[in-house]
Amino acid sequence: MDDLVVDLRKKKEHLSHGGGIDRLAKQKEQGKLSARERVDALVDPSSFEEIGLFAQHRQVQFDMADRELPADGVVTGAASVDGRLIHLASQDFTVLGGSAGEVHSLKVADAMERSLKTGSPFVFINDSGGARIQEGIDSLSGYGRVFYNNVLLSGAVPQIALVCGACAGGAAYSPALTDFIIQTRQAQMFITGPQVIKQVTGEQITAEALGGPDSHMAHSGVIHFIADNDREALYLCRRLLSFLPSNNIEDPPRLPQSNVDPNPELTNIVPVHPKKGYDVRAVITGVFDQEDFLEVQAGHAMNMVVGFARLVGRTVGIIANQPTVLSGAIDLNAATKASRFIRFCNAFNIPLITFVDVPGFLPGVQQEYGGIIRHGAKLLFAYSAATVPKIQVILRKAYGGAYVAMSSRDLGADRVFAWPTAEVAVMGAEGAVEIIFRKEMEQAQDKAACRAELIEKYRSTFASPYVAAGRRLVDDIIEPANTRMRLAQALEYLETKREHRPPKKHGLIPL
């Protein structure tokens, strides 16, 4: 038995080196961790249980019969993060470029199935050249099983993809099917690379410009976080997991409560004048625990801010208009960004808090051609379908259909609070006066004075928060300093909320 144990240890040691010492050294030279180092950096010490270390491919053609591929190029298993179970897969680029063959993908799919059975998050660390060409359709079949499991897990357990190297071709679709993507600056992700694009369309572009993290954040909106390196990506993954429940039938983890004392610094953040800008993130950090706000897609559709925070220890999802970008108007990308985030929070029992300062949907020919009607309807659908506690805080402007779309009372908000600066109206007073009182202004001797008087009249009649409160569209007008206290109280009272919907397979969001 002693000899057998020694032999076992040698085999495990050999397999743990993946593609070999030289290839591991090359990976390090590129500023990247190895597949196993990434696992060790993510999970709690000594908690990783590897499953499938001795797995081998079954391909015999194309000189593959005698070729050893340790663990078939992917490390899979279970571990804990902050004491909570996760399942994971980490592709090993040192083994045939991390290419996904049949057994490689089956290992990933098996880890996903264990995640679903145990109600634990699934983390997939991607670093692969794509499908293993030597295995042909068997490789594609393996991809298909991974995609299928991505969909089965969706809404049942959180899924996080880290893109830490190459992620090309069909490999890019698995991250796209997860809930959150973290991409490092060393990584590129695309369906067709620069050479294929040049060959087919004649366009010339670098791999970084095509599939780097900046392009995916600013342009495509595919990713949610950018990390400078592998270690930062793994830290972001741990931090993100700390906000999330393990599955859809659990509540998010709750930290010890902190105080709900008034914050007088909130009083002067929002300018009274509706056309003056301010950073809404100053409001967010001023309201929530320890100014801790994990913003999601911070560089995409920046006129809408979304992310996670905690209020007296409870995880909450934040959606807010950003007045410093497009005056906070909602465009195509902002509507889609917010809708996707709302649906994630609703799936995983995370209450929604919405801060409103919106002049409307962004006007323009390109917005109409791009389908602002369809994309804006996503926002209406997402809020209306959400059954978690929903709280709306109107900070300043709340105009037209955009006001309705931002979690208004009529879309099912459970509490609506307004600051004294709030204006709830069909449109801004200046625009409304031009339509309603055009004849009066044309006939007035002092047109400027008449216009100013009518604007003030419209604002006091329709745009005041007291009018909305009188119509019961606002529950209470609150002092900014007391916002944290009022939100915490509302969340406490809404903890047992239950909302029943008509029985159906699923609604049809306007995709």
C-alpha positions as CSV (number, residue, x, y, z in Angstrom):
1,M,0.0,0.0,0.0
2,D,2.8,2.4,0.8
3,D,4.2,2.0,-2.7
4,L,0.7,2.6,-4.2
5,V,0.3,5.8,-2.1
6,V,3.7,7.1,-3.3
7,D,2.7,6.4,-6.9
8,L,-0.6,8.2,-6.4
9,R,1.1,11.2,-5.0
10,K,3.5,11.3,-7.9
11,K,0.7,11.1,-10.4
12,K,-1.2,13.9,-8.7
13,E,1.9,16.1,-8.5
14,H,2.5,15.6,-12.2
15,L,-1.0,16.4,-13.2
16,S,-1.1,19.5,-11.0
17,H,1.6,21.1,-13.2
18,G,-0.8,21.1,-16.2
19,G,1.0,21.7,-19.4
20,G,4.4,21.6,-17.7
21,I,6.8,23.9,-15.8
22,D,7.9,25.7,-18.9
23,R,4.3,26.7,-19.9
24,L,3.4,27.7,-16.4
25,A,6.5,30.0,-16.4
26,K,5.3,31.5,-19.7
27,Q,1.9,32.1,-18.2
28,K,3.5,33.9,-15.3
29,E,5.7,36.0,-17.7
30,Q,2.5,37.3,-19.3
31,G,1.3,38.5,-15.9
32,K,-1.3,35.8,-15.5
33,L,-1.9,33.3,-12.7
34,S,-2.2,29.6,-13.6
35,A,-5.6,27.8,-13.5
36,R,-4.8,26.4,-10.0
37,E,-3.4,29.6,-8.6
38,R,-6.6,31.3,-9.6
39,V,-8.7,28.8,-7.7
40,D,-6.4,29.1,-4.6
41,A,-6.7,32.9,-4.8
42,L,-10.5,32.8,-5.0
43,V,-11.5,30.2,-2.4
44,D,-11.0,29.8,1.4
45,P,-7.7,28.2,2.3
46,S,-7.7,24.3,2.1
47,S,-11.4,24.3,1.1
48,F,-11.0,23.2,-2.5
49,E,-12.2,19.7,-3.4
50,E,-11.1,18.9,-6.9
51,I,-13.3,16.6,-9.0
52,G,-12.0,15.1,-12.2
53,L,-8.2,15.5,-11.9
54,F,-7.6,12.2,-13.7
55,A,-10.0,12.9,-16.6
56,Q,-8.6,12.3,-20.0
57,H,-9.8,13.0,-23.6
58,R,-11.0,10.1,-25.8
59,Q,-9.7,11.4,-29.2
60,V,-7.5,9.1,-31.2
61,Q,-7.2,10.9,-34.5
62,F,-4.9,13.8,-35.5
63,D,-2.0,12.5,-33.3
64,M,-4.1,12.7,-30.2
65,A,-4.0,9.0,-29.2
66,D,-0.9,9.2,-27.1
67,R,-1.1,12.8,-26.1
68,E,-1.6,13.5,-22.4
69,L,-3.8,16.5,-21.5
70,P,-3.7,16.7,-17.6
71,A,-7.3,17.1,-16.3
72,D,-8.2,17.7,-19.9
73,G,-7.3,21.3,-19.6
74,V,-9.8,22.4,-16.9
75,V,-9.8,22.3,-13.1
76,T,-13.2,21.7,-11.6
77,G,-14.6,21.1,-8.1
78,A,-16.2,22.6,-5.0
79,A,-14.9,25.0,-2.4
80,S,-16.0,27.7,0.0
81,V,-15.8,31.5,-0.2
82,D,-16.3,33.3,3.1
83,G,-17.5,30.0,4.4
84,R,-20.2,29.5,1.8
85,L,-20.2,26.7,-0.8
86,I,-19.5,27.4,-4.5
87,H,-18.8,25.2,-7.5
88,L,-16.2,26.3,-10.0
89,A,-14.3,25.6,-13.2
90,S,-10.9,27.1,-14.2
91,Q,-9.6,26.6,-17.7
92,D,-5.9,25.8,-18.0
93,F,-4.3,27.6,-21.0
94,T,-1.1,25.6,-20.5
95,V,-2.9,22.5,-21.7
96,L,-3.4,22.7,-25.4
97,G,-4.3,26.4,-25.1
98,G,-7.2,25.6,-22.7
99,S,-9.1,24.4,-25.7
100,A,-12.5,22.9,-24.9
101,G,-12.9,19.3,-26.0
102,E,-15.7,16.9,-25.2
103,V,-14.4,15.7,-21.8
104,H,-13.3,19.3,-20.9
105,S,-16.8,20.6,-21.4
106,L,-18.5,17.6,-19.8
107,K,-16.4,18.3,-16.6
108,V,-17.6,22.0,-16.7
109,A,-21.2,20.9,-17.2
110,D,-21.0,18.3,-14.4
111,A,-19.7,21.1,-12.0
112,M,-22.7,23.2,-13.1
113,E,-25.1,20.4,-12.4
114,R,-23.6,19.9,-8.9
115,S,-24.1,23.7,-8.3
116,L,-27.7,23.4,-9.2
117,K,-28.3,20.3,-7.0
118,T,-26.7,21.9,-4.0
119,G,-28.1,25.4,-4.5
120,S,-24.6,27.0,-4.7
121,P,-23.2,29.7,-7.0
122,F,-21.2,28.7,-10.0
123,V,-17.9,30.5,-11.0
124,F,-16.3,29.9,-14.4
125,I,-12.8,31.2,-14.9
126,N,-12.2,31.4,-18.7
127,D,-8.8,31.2,-20.4
128,S,-9.2,29.2,-23.6
129,G,-8.4,29.4,-27.3
130,G,-11.9,28.0,-28.1
131,A,-13.2,24.7,-29.4
132,R,-10.7,21.9,-29.7
133,I,-10.5,21.5,-33.4
134,Q,-9.0,18.0,-33.3
135,E,-12.3,16.8,-31.7
136,G,-14.6,18.3,-34.2
137,I,-18.3,18.1,-33.5
138,D,-17.7,16.3,-30.1
139,S,-16.2,19.6,-29.0
140,L,-19.2,21.5,-30.2
141,S,-21.5,19.1,-28.5
142,G,-19.7,19.7,-25.3
143,Y,-20.2,23.5,-25.7
144,G,-23.9,22.9,-26.2
145,R,-24.2,21.1,-22.9
146,V,-22.5,23.9,-21.1
147,F,-24.8,26.5,-22.7
148,Y,-27.8,24.4,-21.8
149,N,-26.7,24.2,-18.2
150,N,-26.1,28.0,-18.1
151,V,-29.8,28.4,-18.9
152,L,-30.9,25.8,-16.3
153,L,-28.9,27.6,-13.7
154,S,-30.1,31.0,-14.7
155,G,-32.3,32.5,-12.0
156,A,-31.7,29.5,-9.7
157,V,-28.1,30.1,-8.6
158,P,-25.9,33.1,-9.3
159,Q,-23.4,32.6,-12.2
160,I,-20.2,34.6,-12.4
161,A,-17.7,34.4,-15.3
162,L,-14.2,35.6,-15.1
163,V,-12.4,36.2,-18.5
164,C,-8.7,36.1,-17.7
165,G,-7.2,35.3,-21.1
166,A,-8.4,34.3,-24.5
167,C,-12.2,33.7,-24.9
168,A,-12.9,33.3,-28.6
169,G,-15.6,31.9,-30.8
170,G,-18.3,29.8,-29.2
171,A,-16.5,30.0,-25.9
172,A,-17.7,33.6,-25.5
173,Y,-21.3,32.5,-25.3
174,S,-21.1,30.8,-21.9
175,P,-19.9,34.0,-20.2
176,A,-22.7,35.9,-22.0
177,L,-25.3,33.5,-20.5
178,T,-24.1,34.1,-16.9
179,D,-25.2,36.9,-14.6
180,F,-21.9,38.8,-14.3
181,I,-18.7,39.0,-16.3
182,I,-15.4,40.2,-14.9
183,Q,-12.8,40.8,-17.6
184,T,-9.1,41.5,-17.0
185,R,-7.0,43.9,-19.0
186,Q,-4.9,40.9,-20.3
187,A,-8.0,39.3,-21.8
188,Q,-9.8,39.5,-25.1
189,M,-13.3,38.2,-26.0
190,F,-14.9,38.0,-29.4
191,I,-16.8,35.7,-31.7
192,T,-14.7,36.3,-34.8
193,G,-11.1,37.6,-34.4
194,P,-9.4,40.4,-36.3
195,Q,-8.0,38.2,-39.0
196,V,-11.3,36.6,-39.8
197,I,-13.0,40.1,-39.9
198,K,-10.3,41.4,-42.2
199,Q,-10.7,38.4,-44.5
200,V,-14.5,38.7,-44.7
201,T,-15.2,42.4,-44.5
202,G,-11.9,44.1,-45.1
203,E,-12.1,45.9,-41.8
204,Q,-8.8,46.2,-39.8
205,I,-8.8,46.3,-36.0
206,T,-6.5,45.0,-33.2
207,A,-7.6,42.3,-30.9
208,E,-7.5,44.7,-28.0
209,A,-9.8,47.3,-29.7
210,L,-12.1,44.5,-30.8
211,G,-12.4,42.4,-27.7
212,G,-10.6,44.2,-24.9
213,P,-12.4,45.1,-21.7
214,D,-12.7,48.8,-22.5
215,S,-14.6,48.1,-25.8
216,H,-16.8,45.6,-24.1
217,M,-17.6,48.0,-21.2
218,A,-18.1,51.2,-23.2
219,H,-19.6,49.9,-26.5
220,S,-21.0,46.4,-26.4
221,G,-22.1,46.4,-22.7
222,V,-21.2,42.7,-22.5
223,I,-19.1,42.8,-19.4
224,H,-19.9,44.2,-15.9
225,F,-16.5,44.7,-14.3
226,I,-12.9,45.5,-15.4
227,A,-10.0,44.2,-13.4
228,D,-6.4,45.2,-13.8
229,N,-5.2,41.7,-13.3
230,D,-6.2,38.2,-12.2
231,R,-5.9,38.9,-8.5
232,E,-8.2,41.9,-8.7
233,A,-10.7,39.9,-10.8
234,L,-10.8,37.2,-8.1
235,Y,-11.1,39.9,-5.4
236,L,-14.1,41.4,-7.3
237,C,-15.6,38.0,-7.6
238,R,-15.4,37.4,-3.8
239,R,-16.8,40.9,-3.1
240,L,-19.7,40.3,-5.5
241,L,-20.5,36.9,-4.0
242,S,-20.7,38.6,-0.5
243,F,-23.8,40.5,-1.6
244,L,-25.6,37.6,-3.2
245,P,-27.6,34.7,-1.8
246,S,-26.5,31.2,-2.7
247,N,-29.7,30.5,-4.6
248,N,-33.1,31.8,-5.4
249,I,-34.9,30.4,-2.4
250,E,-32.5,32.0,0.1
251,D,-32.3,35.6,1.3
252,P,-29.1,37.5,0.7
253,P,-26.5,37.3,3.5
254,R,-27.1,39.9,6.2
255,L,-24.3,41.6,8.1
256,P,-24.5,43.1,11.6
257,Q,-26.7,46.2,11.7
258,S,-25.3,49.6,11.7
259,N,-26.8,52.9,12.9
260,V,-29.5,54.8,11.1
261,D,-28.6,58.2,12.4
262,P,-29.5,61.2,10.1
263,N,-26.9,62.3,7.6
264,P,-26.9,66.1,7.3
265,E,-24.4,65.9,4.4
266,L,-27.3,64.8,2.2
267,T,-29.1,68.1,2.6
268,N,-27.0,70.0,0.1
269,I,-26.0,67.4,-2.4
270,V,-28.9,67.9,-4.8
271,P,-29.1,71.5,-6.2
272,V,-32.6,73.1,-6.1
273,H,-32.3,74.3,-9.6
274,P,-33.4,71.5,-11.9
275,K,-30.7,72.2,-14.6
276,K,-27.7,72.0,-12.3
277,G,-25.8,68.7,-12.3
278,Y,-24.5,66.6,-9.4
279,D,-23.1,63.1,-9.0
280,V,-25.9,60.8,-7.8
281,R,-23.3,58.4,-6.4
282,A,-22.8,61.0,-3.6
283,V,-26.4,60.4,-2.6
284,I,-26.0,56.7,-2.7
285,T,-22.9,56.5,-0.6
286,G,-24.4,59.0,1.8
287,V,-27.4,56.7,2.4
288,F,-26.0,53.2,2.6
289,D,-23.8,51.3,5.1
290,Q,-20.2,52.4,5.3
291,E,-20.4,54.2,2.0
292,D,-19.9,50.8,0.4
293,F,-21.4,50.7,-3.1
294,L,-20.4,48.0,-5.7
295,E,-21.3,49.7,-9.0
296,V,-22.1,47.3,-11.9
297,Q,-21.2,48.3,-15.5
298,A,-19.8,51.6,-14.2
299,G,-18.4,52.5,-17.7
300,H,-21.5,51.6,-19.7
301,A,-24.6,53.7,-20.2
302,M,-23.3,56.1,-17.5
303,N,-26.6,58.1,-17.4
304,M,-28.0,55.1,-15.4
305,V,-26.2,53.9,-12.2
306,V,-26.8,50.4,-10.9
307,G,-25.2,48.3,-8.3
308,F,-25.3,46.7,-4.9
309,A,-25.2,48.2,-1.4
310,R,-26.2,47.4,2.1
311,L,-28.8,49.1,4.3
312,V,-28.5,48.1,8.0
313,G,-26.8,44.9,6.9
314,R,-29.3,44.0,4.2
315,T,-28.3,43.7,0.5
316,V,-30.2,46.0,-1.8
317,G,-30.1,46.7,-5.5
318,I,-29.7,50.3,-6.5
319,I,-31.0,52.0,-9.7
320,A,-30.5,55.7,-10.2
321,N,-30.5,58.3,-12.9
322,Q,-27.2,60.1,-13.3
323,P,-27.7,63.9,-13.9
324,T,-24.1,64.4,-14.9
325,V,-24.5,62.3,-18.1
326,L,-27.2,63.3,-20.6
327,S,-28.9,65.1,-17.7
328,G,-30.0,61.7,-16.5
329,A,-32.2,61.1,-19.6
330,I,-32.9,57.4,-20.3
331,D,-31.5,56.1,-23.7
332,L,-31.5,52.7,-25.3
333,N,-28.5,51.3,-23.4
334,A,-29.5,52.8,-20.0
335,A,-33.0,51.1,-20.3
336,T,-31.5,47.7,-21.1
337,K,-28.8,48.1,-18.4
338,A,-31.3,48.8,-15.7
339,S,-33.8,46.2,-16.9
340,R,-31.3,43.4,-16.7
341,F,-30.1,44.4,-13.3
342,I,-33.7,44.6,-12.0
343,R,-34.5,41.1,-13.2
344,F,-31.4,39.7,-11.6
345,C,-32.3,41.3,-8.2
346,N,-35.9,40.1,-8.5
347,A,-34.7,36.5,-9.2
348,F,-32.5,36.5,-6.1
349,N,-34.8,38.2,-3.6
350,I,-32.8,41.4,-3.5
351,P,-35.0,44.5,-2.7
352,L,-34.9,47.4,-5.2
353,I,-34.3,51.0,-4.3
354,T,-34.7,53.6,-7.1
355,F,-33.4,57.2,-7.0
356,V,-35.2,59.3,-9.6
357,D,-34.0,62.5,-11.2
358,V,-35.0,62.0,-14.9
359,P,-36.1,64.6,-17.5
360,G,-37.5,62.0,-19.8
361,F,-36.4,59.5,-22.5
362,L,-33.6,60.7,-24.7
363,P,-35.1,62.3,-27.9
364,G,-33.5,61.8,-31.3
365,V,-33.8,60.1,-34.6
366,Q,-31.2,57.5,-33.8
367,Q,-32.9,56.7,-30.5
368,E,-36.2,56.1,-32.3
369,Y,-34.5,54.1,-35.1
370,G,-32.6,52.1,-32.4
371,G,-35.9,51.1,-30.8
372,I,-36.2,53.3,-27.7
373,I,-39.9,52.2,-27.6
374,R,-38.8,48.5,-27.3
375,H,-35.9,49.1,-25.0
376,G,-37.9,51.5,-22.8
377,A,-40.6,48.9,-22.6
378,K,-38.1,46.5,-21.1
379,L,-37.7,48.9,-18.1
380,L,-41.5,49.1,-17.7
381,F,-41.7,45.3,-17.9
382,A,-38.9,44.6,-15.5
383,Y,-40.2,46.9,-12.7
384,S,-43.8,45.7,-13.2
385,A,-42.8,42.0,-13.1
386,A,-40.6,42.4,-10.0
387,T,-42.2,41.1,-6.8
388,V,-39.4,42.0,-4.3
389,P,-39.8,45.1,-2.1
390,K,-39.6,48.2,-4.3
391,I,-38.9,51.6,-2.9
392,Q,-38.8,54.8,-5.0
393,V,-37.1,58.0,-3.9
394,I,-37.8,61.1,-6.1
395,L,-34.8,63.4,-5.7
396,R,-35.7,66.1,-8.2
397,K,-37.1,65.8,-11.7
398,A,-39.6,63.1,-12.4
399,Y,-41.0,63.9,-15.8
400,G,-43.3,62.0,-18.2
401,G,-43.1,58.4,-19.2
402,A,-39.6,58.2,-17.7
403,Y,-41.0,59.0,-14.3
404,V,-43.5,56.1,-14.7
405,A,-40.7,53.8,-15.9
406,M,-38.5,54.4,-12.9
407,S,-40.4,52.3,-10.4
408,S,-43.4,54.6,-9.9
409,R,-46.4,53.7,-7.7
410,D,-48.4,52.6,-10.7
411,L,-45.7,50.0,-11.5
412,G,-46.0,48.5,-8.1
413,A,-43.7,50.5,-5.8
414,D,-44.4,49.6,-2.2
415,R,-43.1,52.9,-0.8
416,V,-42.6,56.3,-2.6
417,F,-40.6,59.0,-0.9
418,A,-39.9,62.5,-2.3
419,W,-37.4,65.1,-1.3
420,P,-38.6,68.7,-1.1
421,T,-36.8,69.3,-4.4
422,A,-38.9,66.8,-6.2
423,E,-40.9,67.8,-9.3
424,V,-43.5,65.3,-10.6
425,A,-45.0,66.3,-13.9
426,V,-45.7,65.4,-17.5
427,M,-42.8,67.5,-18.6
428,G,-40.6,70.3,-17.3
429,A,-42.3,73.6,-16.5
430,E,-40.5,75.5,-19.3
431,G,-41.7,73.1,-22.0
432,A,-45.2,72.8,-20.6
433,V,-45.7,76.5,-20.6
434,E,-44.7,76.8,-24.2
435,I,-47.5,74.4,-25.1
436,I,-50.2,75.4,-22.7
437,F,-49.8,79.2,-22.6
438,R,-48.5,80.0,-26.0
439,K,-51.3,82.4,-26.9
440,E,-51.1,84.2,-23.6
441,M,-47.3,84.7,-24.0
442,E,-47.8,85.9,-27.6
443,Q,-50.3,88.5,-26.5
444,A,-48.3,89.7,-23.4
445,Q,-46.6,93.1,-23.6
446,D,-43.6,91.8,-21.4
447,K,-43.2,88.3,-22.8
448,A,-40.2,87.4,-20.6
449,A,-42.0,88.4,-17.4
450,C,-45.2,86.6,-18.5
451,R,-43.2,83.5,-19.3
452,A,-41.5,83.5,-15.9
453,E,-44.7,84.0,-14.1
454,L,-46.4,81.2,-16.0
455,I,-43.5,78.8,-15.4
456,E,-43.7,79.4,-11.7
457,K,-47.5,79.0,-11.8
458,Y,-47.1,75.6,-13.6
459,R,-44.4,74.4,-11.3
460,S,-46.3,75.3,-8.1
461,T,-49.5,73.7,-9.5
462,F,-48.2,70.5,-11.0
463,A,-44.5,70.0,-10.4
464,S,-44.5,70.2,-6.6
465,P,-44.1,67.0,-4.5
466,Y,-47.1,68.1,-2.5
467,V,-49.4,67.7,-5.5
468,A,-48.2,64.2,-6.1
469,A,-48.5,63.4,-2.3
470,G,-52.0,64.8,-2.4
471,R,-52.8,62.3,-5.2
472,R,-51.3,59.5,-3.1
473,L,-48.5,58.9,-5.7
474,V,-46.0,59.9,-3.0
475,D,-46.3,58.4,0.5
476,D,-44.3,61.0,2.3
477,I,-42.1,64.0,1.6
478,I,-38.9,63.5,3.7
479,E,-35.9,65.5,4.7
480,P,-32.8,64.3,2.8
481,A,-30.9,63.8,6.0
482,N,-33.5,61.2,7.2
483,T,-33.4,59.1,4.0
484,R,-31.4,56.3,5.4
485,M,-33.7,56.0,8.4
486,R,-36.9,56.0,6.4
487,L,-35.5,53.4,3.9
488,A,-34.3,51.1,6.6
489,Q,-37.7,51.3,8.3
490,A,-39.6,50.6,5.1
491,L,-37.3,47.6,4.3
492,E,-38.0,46.2,7.8
493,Y,-41.8,46.5,7.3
494,L,-41.6,45.0,3.8
495,E,-39.5,42.0,4.8
496,T,-42.6,39.7,4.7
497,K,-44.0,41.1,1.5
498,R,-45.8,38.5,-0.7
499,E,-47.2,39.3,-4.1
500,H,-49.1,36.8,-6.2
501,R,-49.2,36.9,-10.0
502,P,-51.4,35.2,-12.6
503,P,-50.2,31.6,-13.2
504,K,-48.3,31.3,-16.5
505,K,-45.1,29.8,-17.9
506,H,-43.4,33.2,-18.1
507,G,-44.0,36.7,-19.3
508,L,-42.8,37.9,-22.7
509,I,-40.4,40.8,-22.1
510,P,-39.9,42.9,-25.3
511,L,-36.4,41.6,-26.1
